[in-house]
Amino acid sequence: MNHTFCRGLSRRSVLGSAAATVMVNPIGSALAQRKPRFRRYNVNSAKGQEMLKSYAVAVRRLMALKPDEPNNWFRNAFTHTVDCPHGNWWFFVWHRGYLGWFEQTLRAASGNPDFAIPYWDWTESPRIPAGMFHDVLDPSNPPYNPFIKDYQTFYDYMNPALEAWWKGFTPAQLQELNTRMMATPQSLWTQVKGDPTNGAMFATTPYARYIKAKNPDLDENTKKMVAPDMVRSGLAPTAFTNFNSIQTPSHNTQPAGSSVFGILEGNPHNKVHNNIGGVGHLTNPLDFGYMADNLSPVDPIFFLHHSNMDRLWDVWTRKQQKLGLPTLPPESDLATFEQEPFLFFTNSEGKPVAQQKAGDYVNIGNFDYDYEPGFGEDVIGKPALVASTAANQRLSGTITSGVGAVTVPPAALQQNATNQNTEPLVIQVTIPHPETASAAREFDVLINAPAGTTSFTPDSPYYAGTISFFGFMHGMTNDATFTVPLPRNLHPANGVLNVQVIPHVAPGRFLTAARTPAKSVLKAVTVTAW
Amino acid sequence: MVIARTFVLAMSALAWLALPHAARAGDARAIQLTVPPAPSSQAGMYLSVQVGAIPRGAEIQVTTPSGEWIGTVSPFAIHAGRQAGTYVFPLNAGMAQNGHVTVELSVTYPGTAARPPTLDEVPKVGIVYIPVGTAR
């Protein structure tokens, strides 16, 4: 594959903005003629869930490869172990290359020619996505036992492959490994096995992942680290050297002093890794799961997490372009940044790739994907909105037995459905505060759900959103009003919206067919243009 | 050549406050920082926390004296004896009172009570300004 990239320009901006003012590369002009071939979807969307099924097929097939094949699931994880940069300014660009090449491997293994790694937007949904606890998508499930049921099993399975891998390394690769104190497979194993004071990279199957299906939420501290304010603050820096972590002599060496982390790497990236890997909720302080260390790609959630990190880099890049600001290091340091060797990537055929410099990955380039929009797009700005036909109107509804009915002019609903540049319609629902600490604190908002609905998902056409109370305070009895966007696809001909707000049965779960319809707790409802 | 990051340059106008000047507050260490003048209206105010070697699995919690959460230092894949690095958290303007920001730091580790960090564990805390901008 011949990679030709447009320096400093994201795929989306090539396609859709005034980026021509900074782009004179004829390849960019060619790219502007067409959409990217692939799209990385939000894993919680219908398309994202489809991708997850293909992902599971691919993971299973890659686990079945012999361990000396470079695209074997575990062998690929070791590529991360031996070469990943953290705490320096090659963090984002290295992981773009790592995911981009492995995405092609997953695509081939999945049999889905449209496959692209979905992203987990933890800001929008701070819980392990539905489906990621199923079968091979959770490393604490039985399919992993033949490989990681204990350390000796893993060592016996992988070591011959690693010995053969090392014998094939070039002097330049061995120099990189020397820098990481991994000159031999045994020195790598020393780090994988760990020690009694430091813990290990390796984890046995039961401890492979710490967040379980029965409570898929990130812990409260991690939720704060992925919250909108933190992520926006990470997207705010206007200099590449502040958006990223510190410059170091190479991507495998530590800085002379203290590493200085970029906000997105140091905060949401680290904390999500550690929370899933057990930090903060271990029974034995040293029984870490895979996500807590550099063998983290053993856990399939790794790729969804890093797909989101890559998406945020793309958002930041497009923001910079919109502001007319640089997307790469200053000219004086650009060559140093771009010439950094990345020597361990392999393609879908298991062959070393020709693109072995950081500069090959500063753009999405021939990986040829873009992202379904997710959290953070608002820092880029939007085209000026035109007034909705519902502007300046506040349409109040009536409540009967907890269910609201509000009538909206059909023209306004139609405009909301068809014109993304109108002010969006929002629905405001008022519900009582939880009466006790154990009462439900999360509620799902359903609009025009069929009578007797007991089963729905976030993709259901009548699901508008989930609202949550944070914490419980004794004595707080006032009603609370929440605002959620009216789904754009909702436009009943008569303009009547029937609104229910029902308790969420469990974090990240939705009602099952066996349950009785839950009772709506709505006390007031209005629709207005936002 | 390792460049000086923009915010480090901005920081030169202000003082890192070393921990010996800090007061203790129960299981946390309280530090009062003087807010330096912002270099421009396009600069965001951030808290910078330098962390030395801490046990794997340990985290540093950073809050205001009233308990408002500022950030959690959660080192990833940093092994025994290594410096954990410097972490940067956004500060709300409302956290500054009379020209000062006070923060509290505590070390949390599974199975043990929260405690103040030692001087080796958190040698420096400071306020830094980072040039920021969005297109909204």
Chai-1 contact restraints between the chains, C-beta under 6 A:
chainA,res_idxA,chainB,res_idxB,connection_type,confidence,min_distance_angstrom,max_distance_angstrom,comment,restraint_id
A,H86,B,A77,contact,1.0,0.0,6.0,A-B,restraint_1
A,G87,B,G85,contact,1.0,0.0,6.0,A-B,restraint_2
A,N198,B,R56,contact,1.0,0.0,6.0,A-B,restraint_3
A,N198,B,H79,contact,1.0,0.0,6.0,A-B,restraint_4
A,N198,B,A80,contact,1.0,0.0,6.0,A-B,restraint_5
A,G199,B,R56,contact,1.0,0.0,6.0,A-B,restraint_6
A,N221,B,T72,contact,1.0,0.0,6.0,A-B,restraint_7
A,K224,B,W69,contact,1.0,0.0,6.0,A-B,restraint_8
A,S233,B,P90,contact,1.0,0.0,6.0,A-B,restraint_9
A,A236,B,G44,contact,1.0,0.0,6.0,A-B,restraint_10
A,A236,B,V132,contact,1.0,0.0,6.0,A-B,restraint_11
A,P237,B,I130,contact,1.0,0.0,6.0,A-B,restraint_12
A,P237,B,V132,contact,1.0,0.0,6.0,A-B,restraint_13
A,T238,B,P131,contact,1.0,0.0,6.0,A-B,restraint_14
A,T238,B,G133,contact,1.0,0.0,6.0,A-B,restraint_15
A,A239,B,T6,contact,1.0,0.0,6.0,A-B,restraint_16
A,A239,B,P131,contact,1.0,0.0,6.0,A-B,restraint_17
A,T241,B,R5,contact,1.0,0.0,6.0,A-B,restraint_18
A,T241,B,T6,contact,1.0,0.0,6.0,A-B,restraint_19
A,N242,B,T6,contact,1.0,0.0,6.0,A-B,restraint_20
A,N242,B,F7,contact,1.0,0.0,6.0,A-B,restraint_21
A,N242,B,I130,contact,1.0,0.0,6.0,A-B,restraint_22
A,Q247,B,V2,contact,1.0,0.0,6.0,A-B,restraint_23
A,Q247,B,I3,contact,1.0,0.0,6.0,A-B,restraint_24
A,S258,B,Q50,contact,1.0,0.0,6.0,A-B,restraint_25
A,S258,B,Q83,contact,1.0,0.0,6.0,A-B,restraint_26
A,S258,B,G85,contact,1.0,0.0,6.0,A-B,restraint_27
A,S258,B,T86,contact,1.0,0.0,6.0,A-B,restraint_28
A,S259,B,G85,contact,1.0,0.0,6.0,A-B,restraint_29
A,V260,B,T86,contact,1.0,0.0,6.0,A-B,restraint_30
A,F261,B,G85,contact,1.0,0.0,6.0,A-B,restraint_31
A,F261,B,Y87,contact,1.0,0.0,6.0,A-B,restraint_32
A,I263,B,V88,contact,1.0,0.0,6.0,A-B,restraint_33
A,G266,B,Y87,contact,1.0,0.0,6.0,A-B,restraint_34
A,N270,B,S74,contact,1.0,0.0,6.0,A-B,restraint_35
A,N270,B,F76,contact,1.0,0.0,6.0,A-B,restraint_36
A,K271,B,S74,contact,1.0,0.0,6.0,A-B,restraint_37
A,H273,B,F76,contact,1.0,0.0,6.0,A-B,restraint_38
A,N274,B,S74,contact,1.0,0.0,6.0,A-B,restraint_39
A,V279,B,G57,contact,1.0,0.0,6.0,A-B,restraint_40
A,L282,B,P110,contact,1.0,0.0,6.0,A-B,restraint_41
A,P285,B,G57,contact,1.0,0.0,6.0,A-B,restraint_42
A,P285,B,P110,contact,1.0,0.0,6.0,A-B,restraint_43
A,D293,B,A77,contact,1.0,0.0,6.0,A-B,restraint_44
A,N294,B,A77,contact,1.0,0.0,6.0,A-B,restraint_45
A,K319,B,A135,contact,1.0,0.0,6.0,A-B,restraint_46
A,K322,B,A135,contact,1.0,0.0,6.0,A-B,restraint_47
A,L323,B,G133,contact,1.0,0.0,6.0,A-B,restraint_48
A,L323,B,A135,contact,1.0,0.0,6.0,A-B,restraint_49
A,D333,B,I3,contact,1.0,0.0,6.0,A-B,restraint_50
A,V379,B,T134,contact,1.0,0.0,6.0,A-B,restraint_51
A,I380,B,A135,contact,1.0,0.0,6.0,A-B,restraint_52
A,G381,B,A135,contact,1.0,0.0,6.0,A-B,restraint_53
A,G381,B,R136,contact,1.0,0.0,6.0,A-B,restraint_54
